[in-house]
Amino acid sequence: MTTTQLPYQAVSVKPRRGRVLLAVVLIPFGVVLGPVAAAAAFLVTATVTPRVPLLVAAALAALIVACALPVYGAVRRQGLTTAVTGAVALLTSLAAFLTVFQPLDVAAPQPRSEPTGYWNLPTGSRLAYTLQRAQGTPRPTPVIVLHGGPGTPGDGPDPVERALAARGYEVYAYDQLGSGRSDRLADPTGYTVARQVADLEAVRARIGADRVVLLGASWGATLAAEYLAAHPDRVTRMVLTSPGVLWAPAWQGRDEGDIWDRLTPAQERGIDALEASSRLAAWSLLMDADPRAAHALVSDAELDPVFAKLLAIAAPAATCHPGRPLKNLPGSLPGFYSNQLTTEDQLTVPDPRPALRRVHVPVLILRGACDYKNPAIAREYRDVLPNATLRTIAGAGHIIDAEQPQVYRRAVTGFLTGHP
């Protein structure tokens, strides 16, 4: 009796062992695959729609399917499959809530000055501006100051603006669209070079000036050159300080100089700590998929203070002494989306150099001797603009007015007044 039962017992054990082995493999596979599928669906859906609720719904649906199918294939039991899938979905959602969807907590800088007022321009932009009124006999041509970045305004008025006002110039400085106290766009893809040029032309018309003097620093110099190419009859003189690249496509694959290469180890650690966030990692991936989705996840109000802190850490690297703390940093709030999207758009603009070669407006180009930017950038402005002079300032880096304020003030006022 016993010997006749042994073969049947041996046959019945093999499939049971097979099912156990299958469960051991497929259940962990489903548990891991579910969150991975959710992340992939989140990013793929971002290329179709920027709406975060739809991204979350797509991620949750992908998680359920990717987790439930392997688990059910292993256990063939609906109740157990539902329990395992529900637990994975709950834990994944909790982890996402505590990381990716947890708002960043960085305090915004406090501006030291109030704007003179706001312009509501026909371009649709609402811009904050500061006016230094002319003293004594007013000159017929006002000065417009173009800050750098893109998206990193000053917190003026600064000494040069006051000095020019004392010499009869009306001096306007405005926060470019998407930065400082000016409005942000609901759709960040609207930040383009063409929009900034159109805003500047609208500003000129708004202040009632037939022609203007332009003072542009870093990206502001690039903007001034773009405006001059588009409106050569609207500019009488220009001062370009530490200019950014004249035409970005010409510098693709070339070393234009990077401030991040000059960071000290302490500055690198500070920036790494600032960027060590799952929310920022997810945001970065969304920026590649669709900036509108990234903007929907992390708004200007949340990201701009992070950008301000990053700039404060890196600012000394823009000087001749990267390890020396920089005093009197501006308290204005920079605009990160304006910075990123305008910079990206620079690679798509037409070449302004043919038009600039025909413009004989007097231009002074100032470059710090230890500017991190490639010296060939400033030389290109000199070579393209027929009536341009390039001057190198010793003992200064990218922020000339911070390291050599008196030399900078004398250079600018002397050039504009004709008394060098």
C-alpha positions as CSV (number, residue, x, y, z in Angstrom):
1,M,0.0,0.0,0.0
2,T,2.8,2.4,0.9
3,T,5.0,1.6,-2.0
4,T,2.2,2.3,-4.5
5,Q,1.7,5.8,-3.2
6,L,5.3,7.1,-3.4
7,P,5.3,7.8,-7.2
8,Y,2.1,9.9,-6.9
9,Q,3.5,11.9,-4.0
10,A,6.7,12.7,-6.0
11,V,4.7,13.9,-9.0
12,S,2.5,16.2,-7.0
13,V,5.4,18.0,-5.3
14,K,7.1,19.3,-8.5
15,P,4.4,21.7,-9.7
16,R,4.0,23.1,-6.2
17,R,7.7,23.9,-6.0
18,G,7.5,25.4,-9.5
19,R,4.7,27.8,-8.4
20,V,6.7,28.8,-5.3
21,L,9.7,29.6,-7.4
22,L,7.6,31.5,-9.8
23,A,6.1,33.5,-7.0
24,V,9.5,34.2,-5.5
25,V,10.6,35.7,-8.8
26,L,7.5,37.5,-10.1
27,I,6.2,39.1,-6.9
28,P,9.5,41.1,-6.2
29,F,9.7,41.8,-9.9
30,G,6.2,43.4,-9.8
31,V,7.0,45.3,-6.7
32,V,10.0,46.9,-8.3
33,L,8.5,47.3,-11.8
34,G,5.5,49.2,-10.5
35,P,7.3,52.3,-9.2
36,V,9.6,52.2,-12.2
37,A,6.7,52.2,-14.6
38,A,5.0,55.0,-12.6
39,A,8.1,57.2,-13.0
40,A,8.4,56.5,-16.7
41,A,4.7,57.2,-17.3
42,F,5.0,60.4,-15.3
43,L,7.7,61.7,-17.6
44,V,6.3,60.4,-20.9
45,T,2.9,61.9,-20.1
46,A,4.7,65.2,-19.5
47,T,5.6,65.4,-23.2
48,V,1.8,65.4,-23.9
49,T,0.3,67.6,-21.1
50,P,1.8,69.8,-18.4
51,R,-1.1,69.2,-16.0
52,V,0.3,67.6,-12.9
53,P,-3.0,65.8,-11.9
54,L,-2.9,64.0,-15.3
55,L,0.7,63.1,-14.8
56,V,-0.1,61.6,-11.4
57,A,-3.0,59.7,-12.8
58,A,-0.9,58.2,-15.6
59,A,1.8,57.3,-13.1
60,L,-0.7,55.5,-10.8
61,A,-2.3,53.6,-13.7
62,A,1.1,52.4,-14.9
63,L,2.1,51.4,-11.4
64,I,-1.1,49.3,-10.9
65,V,-0.8,47.5,-14.3
66,A,3.0,46.9,-14.1
67,C,2.7,45.6,-10.5
68,A,-0.5,43.6,-10.7
69,L,0.2,41.6,-13.9
70,P,3.4,39.8,-12.6
71,V,1.9,39.3,-9.1
72,Y,-1.3,37.8,-10.5
73,G,0.8,35.6,-12.8
74,A,2.6,34.2,-9.8
75,V,-0.2,33.6,-7.3
76,R,-3.4,33.4,-9.5
77,R,-5.3,34.9,-6.6
78,Q,-7.2,38.2,-7.1
79,G,-7.3,39.1,-3.4
80,L,-3.6,38.7,-2.8
81,T,-2.8,40.5,-6.1
82,T,-5.0,43.4,-5.0
83,A,-3.4,43.5,-1.5
84,V,0.2,43.5,-2.9
85,T,-0.5,46.1,-5.6
86,G,-2.4,48.3,-3.1
87,A,0.5,48.2,-0.7
88,V,3.0,49.1,-3.4
89,A,0.8,51.9,-4.6
90,L,0.4,53.3,-1.1
91,L,4.1,53.2,-0.2
92,T,5.1,54.7,-3.6
93,S,2.5,57.5,-3.2
94,L,3.7,58.2,0.3
95,A,7.3,58.3,-0.8
96,A,6.5,60.6,-3.6
97,F,4.5,62.9,-1.3
98,L,7.4,63.2,1.1
99,T,10.0,63.8,-1.6
100,V,9.0,64.9,-5.1
101,F,5.8,66.7,-4.0
102,Q,7.3,68.3,-0.8
103,P,7.7,72.0,-1.5
104,L,11.2,73.4,-1.3
105,D,11.8,75.6,1.8
106,V,14.3,78.4,0.9
107,A,13.7,82.0,2.0
108,A,13.5,84.6,-0.7
109,P,15.9,87.6,-0.6
110,Q,14.5,90.9,0.5
111,P,15.1,93.8,-1.9
112,R,16.6,96.9,-0.4
113,S,14.8,99.3,-2.8
114,E,11.4,99.9,-4.1
115,P,10.6,100.4,-7.8
116,T,9.6,103.8,-9.1
117,G,6.7,102.2,-10.8
118,Y,5.5,99.6,-13.3
119,W,5.0,99.7,-17.0
120,N,2.1,97.8,-18.6
121,L,3.5,97.3,-22.1
122,P,1.7,96.5,-25.4
123,T,3.8,93.3,-25.5
124,G,1.8,92.0,-22.6
125,S,4.7,92.4,-20.1
126,R,4.4,94.2,-16.8
127,L,7.8,95.5,-15.8
128,A,9.1,97.2,-12.6
129,Y,11.4,100.1,-13.2
130,T,13.5,102.6,-11.3
131,L,14.1,106.1,-12.6
132,Q,17.0,108.4,-11.6
133,R,15.9,111.9,-12.7
134,A,18.4,114.1,-14.4
135,Q,20.0,116.9,-12.3
136,G,20.9,120.3,-13.7
137,T,20.5,120.7,-17.4
138,P,18.9,117.5,-18.7
139,R,20.4,115.8,-21.7
140,P,18.0,114.9,-24.6
141,T,18.9,111.1,-24.6
142,P,18.0,109.0,-21.6
143,V,20.0,106.0,-20.5
144,I,18.4,102.5,-20.2
145,V,20.3,99.9,-18.1
146,L,20.0,96.3,-19.1
147,H,20.9,93.8,-16.4
148,G,22.5,90.4,-16.8
149,G,21.5,86.8,-16.4
150,P,19.2,86.4,-18.1
151,G,16.9,87.0,-15.2
152,T,19.3,88.4,-12.6
153,P,18.5,92.1,-12.0
154,G,20.3,94.4,-9.6
155,D,19.0,96.2,-6.6
156,G,19.6,99.7,-7.6
157,P,20.1,102.5,-8.1
158,D,23.8,101.9,-8.2
159,P,26.6,104.5,-8.1
160,V,27.0,104.6,-11.9
161,E,23.3,105.4,-12.3
162,R,23.5,108.2,-9.8
163,A,26.7,109.5,-11.4
164,L,25.0,109.7,-14.8
165,A,21.9,111.4,-13.3
166,A,24.2,114.0,-11.8
167,R,25.5,114.7,-15.3
168,G,22.1,115.4,-16.7
169,Y,21.0,111.9,-17.9
170,E,17.6,110.4,-17.0
171,V,18.5,106.8,-16.1
172,Y,16.0,104.0,-16.4
173,A,16.7,100.5,-15.0
174,Y,14.1,97.9,-15.3
175,D,13.6,94.3,-14.2
176,Q,13.3,92.2,-17.3
177,L,10.3,90.0,-17.8
178,G,10.3,87.0,-15.5
179,S,12.7,88.4,-13.0
180,G,13.0,90.8,-10.0
181,R,9.8,92.6,-9.3
182,S,8.4,92.2,-12.8
183,D,5.7,89.7,-13.7
184,R,6.3,86.0,-14.4
185,L,4.8,84.2,-17.4
186,A,2.2,81.4,-16.8
187,D,3.9,79.6,-19.8
188,P,7.7,79.7,-19.4
189,T,8.3,78.9,-23.0
190,G,7.3,82.5,-23.7
191,Y,10.7,83.7,-22.5
192,T,12.6,84.4,-25.7
193,V,15.2,86.8,-27.0
194,A,12.6,88.3,-29.3
195,R,10.3,89.0,-26.4
196,Q,13.1,90.8,-24.5
197,V,13.9,92.9,-27.6
198,A,10.3,93.7,-28.1
199,D,10.0,94.7,-24.4
200,L,13.0,97.0,-24.8
201,E,11.5,98.7,-27.8
202,A,8.2,99.1,-26.0
203,V,10.1,100.7,-23.1
204,R,11.8,103.2,-25.4
205,A,8.4,104.2,-26.8
206,R,6.8,104.3,-23.4
207,I,9.4,106.8,-22.0
208,G,8.9,108.9,-25.2
209,A,12.5,108.8,-26.3
210,D,13.4,109.0,-30.0
211,R,16.8,107.5,-29.3
212,V,18.5,106.0,-26.2
213,V,21.8,105.2,-24.6
214,L,22.1,101.5,-23.6
215,L,24.2,100.1,-20.7
216,G,24.3,96.3,-20.9
217,A,26.1,94.0,-18.6
218,S,26.8,90.3,-19.3
219,W,23.6,89.0,-20.9
220,G,22.4,92.6,-21.0
221,A,25.2,93.3,-23.5
222,T,23.9,90.5,-25.7
223,L,20.4,92.0,-25.4
224,A,21.7,95.5,-26.3
225,A,23.5,94.1,-29.4
226,E,20.3,92.2,-30.5
227,Y,18.3,95.5,-30.0
228,L,20.9,97.5,-32.0
229,A,20.7,95.0,-34.9
230,A,16.9,95.3,-34.9
231,H,16.7,99.0,-34.3
232,P,20.0,100.7,-35.4
233,D,18.4,104.1,-35.6
234,R,17.2,104.1,-32.0
235,V,20.6,104.0,-30.2
236,T,23.1,106.8,-29.9
237,R,25.8,105.1,-27.7
238,M,26.3,101.8,-25.9
239,V,28.5,100.6,-23.0
240,L,28.8,96.8,-22.9
241,T,30.3,95.4,-19.7
242,S,31.6,91.8,-19.5
243,P,29.5,90.8,-22.5
244,G,28.0,87.4,-23.0
245,V,28.3,85.7,-26.4
246,L,27.2,87.8,-29.3
247,W,25.6,84.9,-31.2
248,A,25.3,81.7,-29.2
249,P,25.2,79.2,-32.2
250,A,28.7,80.4,-33.2
251,W,29.9,79.2,-29.8
252,Q,28.5,75.7,-29.7
253,G,31.3,73.3,-29.1
254,R,33.7,76.1,-28.1
255,D,34.8,77.0,-24.6
256,E,33.1,80.3,-23.8
257,G,34.2,80.1,-20.1
258,D,32.1,78.8,-17.2
259,I,31.8,80.2,-13.7
260,W,31.2,76.7,-12.4
261,D,34.8,75.8,-13.3
262,R,36.1,78.4,-10.8
263,L,34.1,77.4,-7.8
264,T,36.1,76.6,-4.6
265,P,35.5,73.2,-2.9
266,A,33.4,74.9,-0.2
267,Q,31.2,76.6,-2.9
268,E,30.8,73.2,-4.7
269,R,29.7,71.6,-1.5
270,G,27.2,74.3,-0.8
271,I,25.7,74.0,-4.3
272,D,25.6,70.2,-4.1
273,A,23.8,70.4,-0.7
274,L,21.3,72.9,-2.2
275,E,20.6,70.7,-5.2
276,A,20.3,67.4,-3.2
277,S,16.6,67.1,-3.5
278,S,14.3,64.5,-5.1
279,R,11.9,67.2,-6.0
280,L,14.6,69.1,-8.0
281,A,15.7,65.8,-9.6
282,A,12.2,65.2,-10.8
283,W,11.9,68.8,-11.9
284,S,15.1,68.5,-13.9
285,L,13.7,65.5,-15.8
286,L,10.5,67.3,-16.5
287,M,12.4,70.3,-17.8
288,D,13.8,68.0,-20.5
289,A,10.4,66.6,-21.3
290,D,8.4,69.9,-21.2
291,P,9.3,73.1,-19.3
292,R,5.6,73.8,-18.9
293,A,5.2,70.5,-16.9
294,A,8.3,71.4,-14.8
295,H,6.8,74.9,-14.1
296,A,3.5,73.3,-13.1
297,L,5.3,71.1,-10.6
298,V,7.7,73.7,-9.2
299,S,6.5,77.3,-9.6
300,D,8.5,80.5,-9.8
301,A,7.7,81.4,-6.2
302,E,9.3,78.2,-5.1
303,L,12.3,78.0,-7.5
304,D,13.4,81.6,-7.7
305,P,14.6,81.7,-4.0
306,V,16.6,78.5,-4.7
307,F,18.2,80.3,-7.7
308,A,19.0,83.3,-5.6
309,K,20.8,81.2,-3.0
310,L,22.7,79.4,-5.7
311,L,23.8,82.7,-7.2
312,A,24.9,84.0,-3.8
313,I,27.1,80.9,-3.3
314,A,28.6,81.2,-6.8
315,A,29.0,85.0,-7.0
316,P,32.6,85.2,-5.6
317,A,33.7,82.9,-8.4
318,A,32.9,85.8,-10.8
319,T,35.6,87.9,-9.3
320,C,39.4,87.8,-9.3
321,H,39.3,86.1,-5.9
322,P,36.8,83.2,-5.9
323,G,37.4,82.3,-2.3
324,R,36.8,85.8,-0.9
325,P,33.2,86.6,0.2
326,L,31.5,89.2,-1.9
327,K,29.8,92.0,0.0
328,N,26.6,93.9,-0.9
329,L,25.0,91.2,-3.0
330,P,21.7,92.4,-4.6
331,G,18.6,91.6,-2.7
332,S,16.5,91.3,-5.9
333,L,14.8,88.0,-6.7
334,P,16.2,86.4,-9.9
335,G,14.0,84.5,-12.3
336,F,15.1,81.0,-13.0
337,Y,12.7,80.1,-15.8
338,S,13.5,83.4,-17.6
339,N,17.2,82.5,-17.2
340,Q,16.9,78.9,-18.5
341,L,14.4,79.4,-21.4
342,T,15.9,82.7,-22.7
343,T,19.3,81.1,-22.7
344,E,18.0,78.1,-24.5
345,D,16.3,80.3,-27.1
346,Q,19.6,82.1,-27.8
347,L,20.6,79.0,-29.8
348,T,17.7,79.6,-32.2
349,V,18.0,83.3,-33.0
350,P,19.2,84.6,-36.4
351,D,22.7,85.9,-36.7
352,P,22.8,89.6,-35.8
353,R,26.4,90.2,-36.9
354,P,25.7,91.1,-40.5
355,A,23.4,93.9,-39.4
356,L,25.7,95.0,-36.7
357,R,28.7,95.4,-39.1
358,R,26.7,98.2,-40.8
359,V,26.0,100.2,-37.6
360,H,28.5,102.9,-36.7
361,V,27.1,103.7,-33.2
362,P,30.0,104.4,-30.7
363,V,30.4,101.5,-28.4
364,L,32.6,101.0,-25.3
365,I,33.4,97.4,-24.4
366,L,34.7,96.8,-20.9
367,R,36.2,93.5,-19.8
368,G,37.8,92.5,-16.5
369,A,41.3,91.1,-16.9
370,C,40.4,88.0,-14.9
371,D,36.8,87.5,-16.3
372,Y,36.0,83.9,-16.5
373,K,34.5,84.5,-19.9
374,N,36.7,83.7,-22.9
375,P,38.5,86.9,-24.0
376,A,37.5,86.1,-27.6
377,I,33.9,87.0,-26.8
378,A,34.7,90.6,-26.0
379,R,37.0,90.8,-29.0
380,E,34.2,89.6,-31.3
381,Y,32.1,92.6,-30.3
382,R,35.0,94.9,-31.0
383,D,35.7,93.2,-34.4
384,V,32.0,93.2,-35.5
385,L,31.0,96.7,-34.4
386,P,32.7,99.2,-36.6
387,N,32.9,102.0,-34.0
388,A,33.8,100.0,-30.9
389,T,36.6,100.3,-28.4
390,L,37.6,97.5,-26.1
391,R,39.2,98.3,-22.8
392,T,40.5,95.8,-20.3
393,I,40.2,96.6,-16.6
394,A,42.9,95.3,-14.3
395,G,42.0,93.8,-11.0
396,A,38.5,92.9,-12.0
397,G,36.6,89.9,-13.1
398,H,33.1,89.5,-14.5
399,I,31.6,92.0,-12.0
400,I,33.8,95.0,-12.8
401,D,31.6,97.5,-10.8
402,A,32.0,95.4,-7.6
403,E,35.9,95.1,-7.8
404,Q,36.9,98.4,-9.5
405,P,33.9,100.7,-8.9
406,Q,35.8,104.0,-9.3
407,V,37.5,102.9,-12.5
408,Y,34.2,101.6,-13.9
409,R,32.3,104.8,-13.0
410,R,34.9,107.0,-14.6
411,A,35.1,104.8,-17.8
412,V,31.3,104.9,-18.3
413,T,30.7,108.5,-17.5
414,G,33.7,109.7,-19.5
415,F,32.7,107.7,-22.5
416,L,29.1,109.0,-22.5
417,T,29.9,112.6,-21.7
418,G,32.8,112.8,-24.1
419,H,35.3,113.6,-21.2
420,P,37.4,110.4,-20.7
